[in-house]
Amino acid sequence: MLRVLFIHQNLPGQFRRLIRYLQTRPDVELVAIGEEAAVARENLDPKIRTIAYAKPEGPGEKTHHYLKHFEGCIRRGQAVTRILVELKKQGWAPDVVVCHPGWGEGLFVKDVFPRARLVVFCEFWWAANGLDVGFDPEYPSSFDDGLRIRIKNSVLMQSLLAADDGVTPTGWQLNAHPPELRHKIRRIHEGIDTAWLTPDPQARLTLPGGRVLSRAQPVVTYVARNLEPYRGFHVFMRSLPRLLAGNPALQVVVVGGDGVSYGRRPPEGYDSYRAALCAELGDSVDWSRVHFLGKLPYASYRTVLQVSSLHIYLTYPFVLSWSMLEAMAVGVPVLGSDTGPVREVIRDGENGYLTGFFDTAALAGRALELIARPDETAAVGLRGRETVLRDYDFESVGLPAYLELLKEDR
């Protein structure tokens, strides 16, 4: 019996598909630890022993601002450690621990279970320049930001040093880590469900109000967990006047919440970037053809992609979103930003298309050009699906690599 412990603040996070598979194995015993809100929301299979910890209190008022993130991580690490100590008292010990260390939960695992194999998910190594921070001149960084960011990496460094292995989804993310640490990290993408995310020429999307969209008319889609600058939402929105004026039949569907996952808060006076940009653009956009659907159930999200003529994906030099690969899996031609994480996957004109991140006129112009050539772009979209099948499929690529990692001897 292989005993596997998963730890993730936002359980199950990136481990969703792997956990679902392992829970079907009679030779695997699973325990999972996560923050209370995530555990309550996800309602994981009762066959998995799931343990929640309360969200720790924040840092003190006098804590230096470089250390606020660090202190919060220490508190989470302690909360998880108390659970681990109790498991040990009960006579349960994991053979393997798979942990996302970004919130500090992996800091003290080895102190409680030194014989367990610790695998940490190395999602991103923050940098003061050359990656996401300072990339966008509209949101400049300061010298002080750079110092704070270097300290922020302390948690990741301590967790990786304690771990037996690190995993990261892409080569770009691997190379974002310092050369001194890369030897401990291997590239394993968590995988895309390409058996479920498939093209469907007959798909129909019913919008609020009753309008139905299909592949019969041009539809441009944009998706992000939250609509914010890190995912180029401001650039996408500012392309809409040209985009909509250039094709009177075009409909635009936007999926995502109004919160902020990364970066700074919305401009003063606005509760979201969507509100701020809608106000900025005003009457220059035909809003009757722009459909903001918020966050959707996964099946509805798939339908959005299946009716899309062109999917626009923009990102800072940052973690690559599942949504881009999911759109490619559905066979939608993707117009992506010409930034490092996207270039690793998309070769312009072969399996997708690239455009400069900041040039709204070029974005709109390229999108209109591609929509006008549906036969050509459809073939490119299918080659995009082939890319995901070959390199990012869960069943044939991600799962075998993870299973090999879990069974390896230290």
N, C-alpha and C positions, 0 to 999 in steps of 0.2 A: 504494500500500500504506500503510495507516494502522498505525503502530506504537503499541501501547498497553501501558503498564506498570501493573500493579496491585500495590499494597503494602498488606499487612494483617498484623498480628501473628498473628491467628487466621485465616489464609487458608483459604478465600475470604471468610469472614465475610458481610457484607451484600452482597458483590459476586457471590455464588454464581450467581444466575440470569443476570446480565449476562455473566459470564465464559462460562457454558455457551452462551449465544447467540453471542457474538463468536467462539468457537472454531469455529463452523460457517461463518464468513464467510471466503471465500478472499482477500478484499481486506484482511484484518486480521491482523497479526502480534502475538501476545501473549507477554509475559514477566510472570511473577508472582514476588513476593518475600514470604516469610513466615518466621516462626520455625520452627525445625527440627521441633518436636513437631507443629505444625499441618500442615506439609508432609508429614510421614511418615504422619499419620493420614488425611489427605484423599485421597492418591493421585490427584492431578488428572490429567486427560487428558494423555497423553504428547505430544500436539501443542502443548501449552503448555510453553514453557521455564520451569521452576520452579526458583528459587534459594532455598536456605534459609540462614538465619544462626543461629548458636548463641545461646541465651538469655544475655544479658550477666550478668556478676556484679552482685550487689546493691550498694547504697551502703555506704560505710565506716561503721564503728561510731560515729565522731565526727561524721558528717554531721547537720546540724540536721534535725529531723523535718519541718520545712516543706519541705525540699529533697530528701528521699529520693525522692519520686515524680519530681521534676524531674531528679535525677541519673540515675535509671533510664531516663528518656526520652532524655537526652543519650547514654547508652551505646547504646541501641537506634538512635538516629539515626546515630551513628557507625558501627555495624555495617552499617546499610543503605548509608551513604555509601561504605564500602569496596567494596561490591558494585557500586554505581553507577559508581565510578571504574574498576573493572575492565571493566564493560560498555563504557564510553567508550573504553578502550584497545583493546578488541576491534572498535571501529568501529560499535557499535550505540548508537543514540540514540532515545529515544521521542519521538513527536509529542505524546502525551498521557500524563500520569501521574495515576492515580486512587488516592488514598491515604486510609486511615483514620489521622488524626494523633494519636489518643488515647494512643499509647504512644511518641510521639516520632519515629516513622519518617519523617514528612514534614518534619522540621525543616530538612534540608540538601539537599533534592532540587534546588531552584533553584540552589544553589551549584555543583552538578555539571552540570546541564542547564538553563541559564538560558533557552533558547529553547523548551523543552517547556512545554506548557500543563498547569498543575498544578491538579487538582480535588481538594479535600479533603472528606471526609465529616464533617459537623459534627453528631455524634450528640447531644452534650449539653454545655451550659455550666453548670458547677457554681456554686451560690449558697449563701451562708451562711445565708440564710433565704428563705422564700417558695416554695421548691420542696421537694425531698426531705429536705434536712438540717433537722432540727428539726420535721418534720411530725408525727412519731409521739411523743407524750409518754412512751411506754414506753421509748424510746431517745433521750433528750435529747442535744442538742449543747451544746458549751461555747463560750465566747468564743474560746478557743484554736483550736477546730475551724474557726471562721469565718475566722481569719487564715490558717490552713493551706490552706483551700479556695481562697481568693483567689489564693494563690501557685500552687496546682495548675493554675489556668487559664492560667498563663503559657505552657505548651507549646501549648495550643490557640490562644492568641492569636498567638504567633509563627508557627505553621503557617498560620493563616488569612491573616495579613498577607502572607506570602510567596506565597500561592496566587493563581491567577487567578480561581478560582470556588470557592464552597463549596456543598454540597448537604446538605439535611436532610430527613428523611422526612415530618414533619408541621408544621403551622402552629404548634402548641404548642411544639415543639422550636425552631423558628425564633425565636419570641418569647422564649424563654428566654435567647437570646444578647443581648449589649448592643446598644442601638440603634445605636451607632457602627459596628458590624460587620455588621449585618443586610443592608446593601445589597450585600454580596458573596455572600450566600447565597440560593439558590433552593430551593423546596420540590419535591423529587422523591422519592416513596416508592419503595423498591426493588422492590416488587411482590409480589403473592400469586398463586400458580398456581391460578387458579379453574377451569381445565380439569381438573385432577386432584383438587382439593378440592371435591367435589360431594356433595349429599345422596344417601344410599343407604338407603331404608327397609328393605332386606333385610339390612343389615349385621349381623354377629354377632361378638361379642368373647368369646373364650375366655380365662377367667382362669386363673392358676396354681391347680391343683387340679381344673380341668375344668369349672367352672361357666360357663355361656354367658349373656351379656347381649345383649339386643336392644332394639328400640324397644317391645317388648310390655310392658315394665315400666318404672317411673320410674327414671332414672339421672341423677345429678348428677355433673358432671365439674369438675375443677380441674387446671390445668396451669401449670407454671413450669419454667424451666430448672433452677433449684434452689429448694427449698422453704424460703423465708425471708421475713422481715418486709417487705422492699421490695415483694414481690408479695402482701402481705396474708395470708400463710400462717397466721400466728398468729390473725388474725381469723376466717379460714375454719374453722380447727380448733375454735375456741371456739364456733362456731355449730353444730357437729355434734350436741351433745346434744339441742338443741331440734329441729334438722332431722330427725334420725333418729326421735325420739319422735313427731314429727308425722305421719309416714307409714311404717307398718310394712313396706311393700313396697319402700321406697326403697333403692337401692344407690348408693354413692359411690365414684367412681374417681378416684384422684389420680396424676398423672404428673409426675415431676421427680426430680432428684437430691438428695442430702443435703449437698451442698457449699454454699458461699456465693459468689454472684456479686457481690453488692453489700452494702455496710454491714459491720457488726461481726460478730465470731465468735459462735457459740452460747453460751448461758449456761455458766458454769463447771460442770464435772462432766458435760457432755453433748457428744457429738461431732457432734450435728446439732440443728437446731430441731425436726425431727420427733420425735426421741427426747425432747427436753425437753417438748414439748407433749403427747405421748402419756402421759408420766409425770404431767404436771399434770392431765390430764383423767381418767385412770384408768378406773374402772368406770362413769363417767357416759356413756360411749360404747359402743355395741354394735359392737365392732371387727370382728365377723364380716361386717358390711355395709360396711366401709371397706376399699378395696383399693388398696394402695400398689404401683404397678407400676414405679417407678424411671424411668430413661430408656429410651425405646423406639425401635426402628427407625421411620422416618418412616411407613411403610405401616401399622404397628400403631397409631401415634399417630392417624392419620387414622380408623382404625376406632373408636378410643375416642370421637372426636368424632361419628362417624356414628351411634353408638348412644345418644348423650346426649339427654336430655330438656331439660336446662338446663345451660348452662356458666357457671360463676362465675369472673369475672376481677376481681381486685383489684390495685391498684397505688398506691404513693405517687405524688405529682406527679413523674414520672420518664419515661424513655423508654417509649413504648408497645410492648408485646410483639407479635410476629407472631402468637402463639397466639390472641389475641382476634380478630384479623382472619381467621385461619384457621378458627376456630370459626364465625364469621359466614359465611364462604364455604361451609361445609358446610351452612348453613341452620339451625344450632342457635340457639335463642334464648339470648342472652347477658344475664346479670345482672352488670353491671359497677359498679365503685366510682364514686361521684360525685366524681371528681377530674378535673383539667384535661385530661390526655391522653385520657381516656375520653370526656369530654363533647364533644370535637372530633368524634368519630365517632358516638356513640350519642345518639339523641334518645329520651327515656324514653317507652315505650309505642308508639313508631313503628317503630323498627328494632332495638330492644333495650330493656333496662331498666336503671335506675340505683338505687343504694342507698348510704347513707352508709358511708364506709370503716370507721369504728370501731364501729358499732352491730351487735353480733353478733345480738341479738334481732331487730332489723329485717331483717337479712340472712336469717336462718332463716325468719322469718315471710313475707317477700316470696317467697322461693324456694318455700315450701310452697304459697302462694297461686297462683303461676304454674304449678307442676306440676299443680295441680288443674284448670287450664284449658288442656288441651293443644291444643284447636283454635285458640284465640285466640293462644297463644304460638307455635304452628307458623307462623301467618300472619306474625307479627312476625319470626320467624326467617328466613323467606323474604325479607322486606323488608331484613333485615340482609344477606343474600347480594346483593341488588340494590345495596346501598350499596357493597359491596366490588367488585362487577363494574364499577360506574360510576367509582369513585374510586381503587381500589387494585389493580386487575388488572395483572399484569406485562405481558402481551402487548399490551394496548390502551392502557395508561396509562403505566406505569413505563418500559418499553422505549423507546417513541418519544421520551419526554422525555430519557432518557439518551443516545440516539443523536443527538438534536439538539444536546445539550450537547457530545458528543465531537467533532462535526464543525465546531463553531463556530470561527471565527478569533478569535485573541486581540485 
